Amino acid sequence: MTVVRTWVLPVLRILIWAVIAVALVVLAFRGSGDTGPAGATSAPGVDLGSPSIPVARGTVTNTVSVQGAIAADPAVPVKATAAGTVSRLHVSAGATVAAGDKLLDVRYEEERDPVVGTDAEGNPTSTPRDPLVKVVTVTAPAAGRLATLDVLKDQVVAVGDAVGTISPGTLSVTASLSQADQFRLLSPPSTAEVTVTGGPAPFTCTGLTLGAPPGEGDQADAGVDPMTGMPIAATTTARCAVPAGVTVFAGMAATVAIQAGEVADALVVPVTAVQGSVQNGMVWVPGADGTPEERPVTLGLTDGQQVEVTGGLTEGESVLEFVPVPDDAAADPYGMGGPYG
């Protein structure tokens, strides 16, 4: 028994582990599939190519839905319209004013030419005159509450100096738009449907505009992406006015749905089948020998899932469901050299 425990059993364990190790190595190198002439594995019965689908008819509703928030409209600046001295303040900060109401007077003097003539002996004379005193009244550029009045009586001001601000007391709905959203809103409507989380029933806001956020002006870019080195586009904001009578407050979250068109009984294909999404694109159709062939198409509305094809295809014609990807696309982690580069 001592010999068995000392020599036989350890030798058997070593042999068993050796057999298991050899089996694992064989499985790792051979794989579970058949190998072809080049040694590549294959899975019989699996087609890795893009399937073909027919061009069909459908309805496309281009509704862009984005998350936004309720925001107070920015204050309107009040600026001096003349250079001189503040001679009178008609109102004080905090007052409610209407557009055109008097806010303050600016007094200035205008020099006058001297009076010329001749004396009793016929010699020319020039008699100076006192300056002409004028008063210009600065009025409210908008209705609202005079939030600030930053001048005092007898203070000297110049043309264009900011002398106060008026808070309109109105609210707007704002939402940031992605680049894809902007392409879908090339012809935006003037209204949008707004749903405030936990608030009143959905309502329609008016005066919809797209552009840079108020106060930011024209922006060439918002920096550089540290991963790609490409410039980051400036933020574009959708903004529309909250109608009077709707009870909401600044800072509340909201969903903004912008419907920018609808087309019925249109030729449509999935967006995955098209390279490009605005105006012009490219699809791939099966060729006579089965090889995919490129074909240019013109595009209309899209809902993010399917896109209207206005030219280049006919109903029932087959297209590849997915845009072919070049063999080297996997080597480009950001897709800059792929079909959408």
TORKOL-4160 file (C-alpha; in steps of 0.2 Angstrom, whole numbers, padded with zeros to 4 digits, m for minus):
341
<pt num="1" X="0000" Y="0000" Z="0000"/>
<pt num="2" X="0014" Y="0012" Z="0004"/>
<pt num="3" X="0021" Y="0009" Z="m0014"/>
<pt num="4" X="0004" Y="0012" Z="m0022"/>
<pt num="5" X="0002" Y="0029" Z="m0012"/>
<pt num="6" X="0019" Y="0035" Z="m0015"/>
<pt num="7" X="0022" Y="0031" Z="m0033"/>
<pt num="8" X="0007" Y="0024" Z="m0042"/>
<pt num="9" X="m0007" Y="0037" Z="m0038"/>
<pt num="10" X="0004" Y="0052" Z="m0041"/>
<pt num="11" X="0009" Y="0045" Z="m0058"/>
<pt num="12" X="m0009" Y="0042" Z="m0063"/>
<pt num="13" X="m0014" Y="0060" Z="m0058"/>
<pt num="14" X="0000" Y="0067" Z="m0069"/>
<pt num="15" X="m0005" Y="0056" Z="m0084"/>
<pt num="16" X="m0023" Y="0061" Z="m0082"/>
<pt num="17" X="m0019" Y="0080" Z="m0082"/>
<pt num="18" X="m0007" Y="0078" Z="m0097"/>
<pt num="19" X="m0021" Y="0070" Z="m0107"/>
<pt num="20" X="m0033" Y="0084" Z="m0102"/>
<pt num="21" X="m0020" Y="0097" Z="m0107"/>
<pt num="22" X="m0017" Y="0089" Z="m0124"/>
<pt num="23" X="m0035" Y="0089" Z="m0127"/>
<pt num="24" X="m0037" Y="0107" Z="m0123"/>
<pt num="25" X="m0023" Y="0112" Z="m0135"/>
<pt num="26" X="m0030" Y="0102" Z="m0149"/>
<pt num="27" X="m0048" Y="0110" Z="m0147"/>
<pt num="28" X="m0040" Y="0127" Z="m0146"/>
<pt num="29" X="m0030" Y="0126" Z="m0162"/>
<pt num="30" X="m0043" Y="0116" Z="m0172"/>
<pt num="31" X="m0059" Y="0125" Z="m0167"/>
<pt num="32" X="m0076" Y="0117" Z="m0169"/>
<pt num="33" X="m0079" Y="0120" Z="m0188"/>
<pt num="34" X="m0072" Y="0113" Z="m0204"/>
<pt num="35" X="m0057" Y="0121" Z="m0211"/>
<pt num="36" X="m0055" Y="0126" Z="m0229"/>
<pt num="37" X="m0040" Y="0125" Z="m0240"/>
<pt num="38" X="m0033" Y="0141" Z="m0232"/>
<pt num="39" X="m0036" Y="0135" Z="m0215"/>
<pt num="40" X="m0051" Y="0147" Z="m0211"/>
<pt num="41" X="m0066" Y="0140" Z="m0201"/>
<pt num="42" X="m0083" Y="0141" Z="m0208"/>
<pt num="43" X="m0100" Y="0138" Z="m0202"/>
<pt num="44" X="m0111" Y="0129" Z="m0215"/>
<pt num="45" X="m0128" Y="0136" Z="m0218"/>
<pt num="46" X="m0124" Y="0154" Z="m0211"/>
<pt num="47" X="m0125" Y="0168" Z="m0224"/>
<pt num="48" X="m0115" Y="0183" Z="m0217"/>
<pt num="49" X="m0120" Y="0195" Z="m0232"/>
<pt num="50" X="m0132" Y="0209" Z="m0232"/>
<pt num="51" X="m0150" Y="0203" Z="m0236"/>
<pt num="52" X="m0160" Y="0211" Z="m0249"/>
<pt num="53" X="m0177" Y="0219" Z="m0246"/>
<pt num="54" X="m0190" Y="0226" Z="m0258"/>
<pt num="55" X="m0193" Y="0245" Z="m0260"/>
<pt num="56" X="m0210" Y="0247" Z="m0252"/>
<pt num="57" X="m0223" Y="0261" Z="m0250"/>
<pt num="58" X="m0227" Y="0269" Z="m0233"/>
<pt num="59" X="m0230" Y="0285" Z="m0223"/>
<pt num="60" X="m0215" Y="0295" Z="m0216"/>
<pt num="61" X="m0219" Y="0307" Z="m0202"/>
<pt num="62" X="m0204" Y="0318" Z="m0198"/>
<pt num="63" X="m0206" Y="0322" Z="m0180"/>
<pt num="64" X="m0190" Y="0327" Z="m0170"/>
<pt num="65" X="m0192" Y="0324" Z="m0152"/>
<pt num="66" X="m0179" Y="0331" Z="m0140"/>
<pt num="67" X="m0177" Y="0335" Z="m0121"/>
<pt num="68" X="m0177" Y="0353" Z="m0116"/>
<pt num="69" X="m0182" Y="0364" Z="m0101"/>
<pt num="70" X="m0192" Y="0379" Z="m0097"/>
<pt num="71" X="m0181" Y="0395" Z="m0097"/>
<pt num="72" X="m0185" Y="0413" Z="m0092"/>
<pt num="73" X="m0183" Y="0425" Z="m0107"/>
<pt num="74" X="m0167" Y="0435" Z="m0106"/>
<pt num="75" X="m0168" Y="0453" Z="m0100"/>
<pt num="76" X="m0168" Y="0467" Z="m0113"/>
<pt num="77" X="m0155" Y="0480" Z="m0111"/>
<pt num="78" X="m0159" Y="0499" Z="m0110"/>
<pt num="79" X="m0146" Y="0510" Z="m0118"/>
<pt num="80" X="m0143" Y="0529" Z="m0118"/>
<pt num="81" X="m0148" Y="0537" Z="m0135"/>
<pt num="82" X="m0138" Y="0553" Z="m0132"/>
<pt num="83" X="m0122" Y="0559" Z="m0124"/>
<pt num="84" X="m0125" Y="0571" Z="m0110"/>
<pt num="85" X="m0130" Y="0572" Z="m0092"/>
<pt num="86" X="m0145" Y="0562" Z="m0084"/>
<pt num="87" X="m0157" Y="0576" Z="m0079"/>
<pt num="88" X="m0172" Y="0566" Z="m0073"/>
<pt num="89" X="m0177" Y="0549" Z="m0068"/>
<pt num="90" X="m0195" Y="0545" Z="m0073"/>
<pt num="91" X="m0196" Y="0528" Z="m0064"/>
<pt num="92" X="m0186" Y="0518" Z="m0052"/>
<pt num="93" X="m0180" Y="0500" Z="m0052"/>
<pt num="94" X="m0193" Y="0487" Z="m0050"/>
<pt num="95" X="m0207" Y="0497" Z="m0059"/>
<pt num="96" X="m0218" Y="0489" Z="m0072"/>
<pt num="97" X="m0217" Y="0498" Z="m0088"/>
<pt num="98" X="m0224" Y="0496" Z="m0106"/>
<pt num="99" X="m0214" Y="0498" Z="m0122"/>
<pt num="100" X="m0212" Y="0516" Z="m0125"/>
<pt num="101" X="m0214" Y="0522" Z="m0107"/>
<pt num="102" X="m0202" Y="0536" Z="m0102"/>
<pt num="103" X="m0187" Y="0530" Z="m0091"/>
<pt num="104" X="m0175" Y="0545" Z="m0090"/>
<pt num="105" X="m0170" Y="0561" Z="m0098"/>
<pt num="106" X="m0153" Y="0565" Z="m0104"/>
<pt num="107" X="m0148" Y="0584" Z="m0105"/>
<pt num="108" X="m0135" Y="0590" Z="m0117"/>
<pt num="109" X="m0129" Y="0606" Z="m0125"/>
<pt num="110" X="m0127" Y="0609" Z="m0143"/>
<pt num="111" X="m0115" Y="0623" Z="m0149"/>
<pt num="112" X="m0122" Y="0637" Z="m0160"/>
<pt num="113" X="m0114" Y="0647" Z="m0173"/>
<pt num="114" X="m0110" Y="0665" Z="m0168"/>
<pt num="115" X="m0121" Y="0680" Z="m0174"/>
<pt num="116" X="m0111" Y="0689" Z="m0187"/>
<pt num="117" X="m0114" Y="0707" Z="m0193"/>
<pt num="118" X="m0106" Y="0724" Z="m0194"/>
<pt num="119" X="m0103" Y="0738" Z="m0182"/>
<pt num="120" X="m0107" Y="0757" Z="m0184"/>
<pt num="121" X="m0091" Y="0759" Z="m0194"/>
<pt num="122" X="m0094" Y="0745" Z="m0205"/>
<pt num="123" X="m0082" Y="0733" Z="m0198"/>
<pt num="124" X="m0087" Y="0714" Z="m0197"/>
<pt num="125" X="m0093" Y="0708" Z="m0180"/>
<pt num="126" X="m0095" Y="0691" Z="m0172"/>
<pt num="127" X="m0106" Y="0688" Z="m0157"/>
<pt num="128" X="m0106" Y="0671" Z="m0148"/>
<pt num="129" X="m0122" Y="0663" Z="m0143"/>
<pt num="130" X="m0126" Y="0652" Z="m0128"/>
<pt num="131" X="m0127" Y="0634" Z="m0132"/>
<pt num="132" X="m0144" Y="0627" Z="m0136"/>
<pt num="133" X="m0150" Y="0615" Z="m0122"/>
<pt num="134" X="m0158" Y="0599" Z="m0128"/>
<pt num="135" X="m0166" Y="0585" Z="m0119"/>
<pt num="136" X="m0168" Y="0567" Z="m0125"/>
<pt num="137" X="m0180" Y="0555" Z="m0117"/>
<pt num="138" X="m0174" Y="0537" Z="m0116"/>
<pt num="139" X="m0189" Y="0525" Z="m0117"/>
<pt num="140" X="m0192" Y="0507" Z="m0113"/>
<pt num="141" X="m0188" Y="0496" Z="m0128"/>
<pt num="142" X="m0200" Y="0482" Z="m0121"/>
<pt num="143" X="m0213" Y="0479" Z="m0109"/>
<pt num="144" X="m0210" Y="0471" Z="m0092"/>
<pt num="145" X="m0202" Y="0475" Z="m0075"/>
<pt num="146" X="m0187" Y="0487" Z="m0074"/>
<pt num="147" X="m0175" Y="0475" Z="m0066"/>
<pt num="148" X="m0161" Y="0487" Z="m0065"/>
<pt num="149" X="m0158" Y="0506" Z="m0067"/>
<pt num="150" X="m0139" Y="0509" Z="m0067"/>
<pt num="151" X="m0138" Y="0528" Z="m0068"/>
<pt num="152" X="m0140" Y="0542" Z="m0056"/>
<pt num="153" X="m0146" Y="0560" Z="m0058"/>
<pt num="154" X="m0132" Y="0571" Z="m0065"/>
<pt num="155" X="m0122" Y="0556" Z="m0071"/>
<pt num="156" X="m0113" Y="0558" Z="m0087"/>
<pt num="157" X="m0117" Y="0545" Z="m0100"/>
<pt num="158" X="m0112" Y="0542" Z="m0118"/>
<pt num="159" X="m0122" Y="0535" Z="m0133"/>
<pt num="160" X="m0125" Y="0517" Z="m0131"/>
<pt num="161" X="m0121" Y="0516" Z="m0113"/>
<pt num="162" X="m0131" Y="0502" Z="m0104"/>
<pt num="163" X="m0142" Y="0511" Z="m0091"/>
<pt num="164" X="m0153" Y="0497" Z="m0086"/>
<pt num="165" X="m0162" Y="0481" Z="m0090"/>
<pt num="166" X="m0180" Y="0476" Z="m0092"/>
<pt num="167" X="m0186" Y="0458" Z="m0088"/>
<pt num="168" X="m0200" Y="0453" Z="m0099"/>
<pt num="169" X="m0207" Y="0441" Z="m0087"/>
<pt num="170" X="m0210" Y="0428" Z="m0101"/>
<pt num="171" X="m0205" Y="0410" Z="m0103"/>
<pt num="172" X="m0198" Y="0400" Z="m0117"/>
<pt num="173" X="m0195" Y="0382" Z="m0120"/>
<pt num="174" X="m0177" Y="0378" Z="m0125"/>
<pt num="175" X="m0169" Y="0362" Z="m0131"/>
<pt num="176" X="m0152" Y="0357" Z="m0139"/>
<pt num="177" X="m0152" Y="0349" Z="m0156"/>
<pt num="178" X="m0139" Y="0336" Z="m0162"/>
<pt num="179" X="m0132" Y="0337" Z="m0179"/>
<pt num="180" X="m0144" Y="0324" Z="m0185"/>
<pt num="181" X="m0159" Y="0334" Z="m0178"/>
<pt num="182" X="m0153" Y="0349" Z="m0187"/>
<pt num="183" X="m0152" Y="0340" Z="m0204"/>
<pt num="184" X="m0170" Y="0334" Z="m0201"/>
<pt num="185" X="m0176" Y="0352" Z="m0198"/>
<pt num="186" X="m0169" Y="0361" Z="m0213"/>
<pt num="187" X="m0187" Y="0368" Z="m0215"/>
<pt num="188" X="m0193" Y="0369" Z="m0197"/>
<pt num="189" X="m0211" Y="0374" Z="m0193"/>
<pt num="190" X="m0216" Y="0389" Z="m0183"/>
<pt num="191" X="m0223" Y="0379" Z="m0168"/>
<pt num="192" X="m0219" Y="0364" Z="m0158"/>
<pt num="193" X="m0229" Y="0352" Z="m0146"/>
<pt num="194" X="m0222" Y="0354" Z="m0128"/>
<pt num="195" X="m0225" Y="0341" Z="m0114"/>
<pt num="196" X="m0219" Y="0347" Z="m0096"/>
<pt num="197" X="m0215" Y="0333" Z="m0084"/>
<pt num="198" X="m0228" Y="0333" Z="m0071"/>
<pt num="199" X="m0236" Y="0349" Z="m0077"/>
<pt num="200" X="m0251" Y="0354" Z="m0087"/>
<pt num="201" X="m0258" Y="0345" Z="m0103"/>
<pt num="202" X="m0247" Y="0346" Z="m0118"/>
<pt num="203" X="m0247" Y="0364" Z="m0126"/>
<pt num="204" X="m0242" Y="0372" Z="m0142"/>
<pt num="205" X="m0228" Y="0384" Z="m0141"/>
<pt num="206" X="m0226" Y="0398" Z="m0155"/>
<pt num="207" X="m0212" Y="0407" Z="m0163"/>
<pt num="208" X="m0200" Y="0392" Z="m0165"/>
<pt num="209" X="m0183" Y="0397" Z="m0170"/>
<pt num="210" X="m0166" Y="0388" Z="m0172"/>
<pt num="211" X="m0150" Y="0395" Z="m0168"/>
<pt num="212" X="m0136" Y="0399" Z="m0155"/>
<pt num="213" X="m0142" Y="0401" Z="m0137"/>
<pt num="214" X="m0146" Y="0419" Z="m0132"/>
<pt num="215" X="m0130" Y="0429" Z="m0128"/>
<pt num="216" X="m0118" Y="0417" Z="m0137"/>
<pt num="217" X="m0119" Y="0425" Z="m0154"/>
<pt num="218" X="m0110" Y="0417" Z="m0169"/>
<pt num="219" X="m0099" Y="0402" Z="m0164"/>
<pt num="220" X="m0087" Y="0394" Z="m0176"/>
<pt num="221" X="m0085" Y="0379" Z="m0165"/>
<pt num="222" X="m0085" Y="0374" Z="m0147"/>
<pt num="223" X="m0068" Y="0366" Z="m0145"/>
<pt num="224" X="m0059" Y="0351" Z="m0152"/>
<pt num="225" X="m0064" Y="0333" Z="m0148"/>
<pt num="226" X="m0048" Y="0326" Z="m0139"/>
<pt num="227" X="m0051" Y="0308" Z="m0146"/>
<pt num="228" X="m0053" Y="0312" Z="m0165"/>
<pt num="229" X="m0045" Y="0330" Z="m0166"/>
<pt num="230" X="m0060" Y="0336" Z="m0175"/>
<pt num="231" X="m0069" Y="0352" Z="m0171"/>
<pt num="232" X="m0085" Y="0351" Z="m0161"/>
<pt num="233" X="m0099" Y="0360" Z="m0169"/>
<pt num="234" X="m0107" Y="0374" Z="m0159"/>
<pt num="235" X="m0123" Y="0370" Z="m0150"/>
<pt num="236" X="m0139" Y="0374" Z="m0159"/>
<pt num="237" X="m0154" Y="0377" Z="m0149"/>
<pt num="238" X="m0173" Y="0376" Z="m0153"/>
<pt num="239" X="m0183" Y="0390" Z="m0144"/>
<pt num="240" X="m0201" Y="0394" Z="m0144"/>
<pt num="241" X="m0212" Y="0405" Z="m0133"/>
<pt num="242" X="m0223" Y="0398" Z="m0119"/>
<pt num="243" X="m0241" Y="0405" Z="m0122"/>
<pt num="244" X="m0249" Y="0416" Z="m0109"/>
<pt num="245" X="m0260" Y="0407" Z="m0097"/>
<pt num="246" X="m0250" Y="0391" Z="m0096"/>
<pt num="247" X="m0243" Y="0388" Z="m0079"/>
<pt num="248" X="m0225" Y="0382" Z="m0079"/>
<pt num="249" X="m0209" Y="0388" Z="m0071"/>
<pt num="250" X="m0191" Y="0391" Z="m0076"/>
<pt num="251" X="m0180" Y="0375" Z="m0074"/>
<pt num="252" X="m0194" Y="0363" Z="m0077"/>
<pt num="253" X="m0190" Y="0348" Z="m0089"/>
<pt num="254" X="m0200" Y="0347" Z="m0105"/>
<pt num="255" X="m0201" Y="0336" Z="m0120"/>
<pt num="256" X="m0202" Y="0346" Z="m0137"/>
<pt num="257" X="m0209" Y="0337" Z="m0152"/>
<pt num="258" X="m0206" Y="0347" Z="m0168"/>
<pt num="259" X="m0216" Y="0340" Z="m0183"/>
<pt num="260" X="m0207" Y="0345" Z="m0199"/>
<pt num="261" X="m0218" Y="0337" Z="m0212"/>
<pt num="262" X="m0227" Y="0321" Z="m0217"/>
<pt num="263" X="m0228" Y="0311" Z="m0233"/>
<pt num="264" X="m0240" Y="0297" Z="m0237"/>
<pt num="265" X="m0239" Y="0283" Z="m0250"/>
<pt num="266" X="m0221" Y="0287" Z="m0253"/>
<pt num="267" X="m0207" Y="0275" Z="m0258"/>
<pt num="268" X="m0197" Y="0271" Z="m0243"/>
<pt num="269" X="m0182" Y="0261" Z="m0238"/>
<pt num="270" X="m0174" Y="0258" Z="m0220"/>
<pt num="271" X="m0161" Y="0271" Z="m0216"/>
<pt num="272" X="m0148" Y="0257" Z="m0214"/>
<pt num="273" X="m0149" Y="0254" Z="m0233"/>
<pt num="274" X="m0144" Y="0272" Z="m0238"/>
<pt num="275" X="m0127" Y="0280" Z="m0237"/>
<pt num="276" X="m0132" Y="0298" Z="m0233"/>
<pt num="277" X="m0148" Y="0305" Z="m0225"/>
<pt num="278" X="m0151" Y="0322" Z="m0233"/>
<pt num="279" X="m0156" Y="0326" Z="m0251"/>
<pt num="280" X="m0144" Y="0314" Z="m0259"/>
<pt num="281" X="m0139" Y="0296" Z="m0255"/>
<pt num="282" X="m0132" Y="0280" Z="m0261"/>
<pt num="283" X="m0140" Y="0263" Z="m0261"/>
<pt num="284" X="m0134" Y="0246" Z="m0266"/>
<pt num="285" X="m0144" Y="0234" Z="m0277"/>
<pt num="286" X="m0140" Y="0216" Z="m0282"/>
<pt num="287" X="m0131" Y="0215" Z="m0299"/>
<pt num="288" X="m0134" Y="0202" Z="m0312"/>
<pt num="289" X="m0120" Y="0191" Z="m0305"/>
<pt num="290" X="m0125" Y="0194" Z="m0287"/>
<pt num="291" X="m0112" Y="0207" Z="m0284"/>
<pt num="292" X="m0119" Y="0223" Z="m0276"/>
<pt num="293" X="m0120" Y="0239" Z="m0287"/>
<pt num="294" X="m0120" Y="0257" Z="m0281"/>
<pt num="295" X="m0135" Y="0268" Z="m0286"/>
<pt num="296" X="m0137" Y="0286" Z="m0282"/>
<pt num="297" X="m0154" Y="0291" Z="m0276"/>
<pt num="298" X="m0163" Y="0307" Z="m0270"/>
<pt num="299" X="m0170" Y="0308" Z="m0253"/>
<pt num="300" X="m0185" Y="0316" Z="m0245"/>
<pt num="301" X="m0192" Y="0315" Z="m0227"/>
<pt num="302" X="m0185" Y="0303" Z="m0214"/>
<pt num="303" X="m0192" Y="0298" Z="m0197"/>
<pt num="304" X="m0176" Y="0291" Z="m0191"/>
<pt num="305" X="m0181" Y="0273" Z="m0195"/>
<pt num="306" X="m0185" Y="0274" Z="m0214"/>
<pt num="307" X="m0182" Y="0287" Z="m0227"/>
<pt num="308" X="m0192" Y="0293" Z="m0242"/>
<pt num="309" X="m0184" Y="0290" Z="m0259"/>
<pt num="310" X="m0190" Y="0303" Z="m0272"/>
<pt num="311" X="m0179" Y="0297" Z="m0286"/>
<pt num="312" X="m0168" Y="0283" Z="m0292"/>
<pt num="313" X="m0178" Y="0267" Z="m0287"/>
<pt num="314" X="m0195" Y="0260" Z="m0291"/>
<pt num="315" X="m0208" Y="0251" Z="m0281"/>
<pt num="316" X="m0203" Y="0232" Z="m0278"/>
<pt num="317" X="m0185" Y="0234" Z="m0283"/>
<pt num="318" X="m0173" Y="0225" Z="m0272"/>
<pt num="319" X="m0159" Y="0234" Z="m0262"/>
<pt num="320" X="m0147" Y="0228" Z="m0249"/>
<pt num="321" X="m0154" Y="0231" Z="m0231"/>
<pt num="322" X="m0137" Y="0237" Z="m0225"/>
<pt num="323" X="m0124" Y="0248" Z="m0232"/>
<pt num="324" X="m0109" Y="0237" Z="m0237"/>
<pt num="325" X="m0094" Y="0240" Z="m0225"/>
<pt num="326" X="m0076" Y="0241" Z="m0232"/>
<pt num="327" X="m0064" Y="0227" Z="m0226"/>
<pt num="328" X="m0053" Y="0240" Z="m0218"/>
<pt num="329" X="m0068" Y="0249" Z="m0208"/>
<pt num="330" X="m0064" Y="0239" Z="m0193"/>
<pt num="331" X="m0046" Y="0247" Z="m0192"/>
<pt num="332" X="m0054" Y="0264" Z="m0190"/>
<pt num="333" X="m0061" Y="0265" Z="m0173"/>
<pt num="334" X="m0070" Y="0282" Z="m0176"/>
<pt num="335" X="m0078" Y="0277" Z="m0193"/>
<pt num="336" X="m0069" Y="0292" Z="m0201"/>
<pt num="337" X="m0064" Y="0282" Z="m0216"/>
<pt num="338" X="m0079" Y="0271" Z="m0217"/>
<pt num="339" X="m0094" Y="0274" Z="m0228"/>
<pt num="340" X="m0100" Y="0289" Z="m0218"/>
<pt num="341" X="m0083" Y="0297" Z="m0217"/>
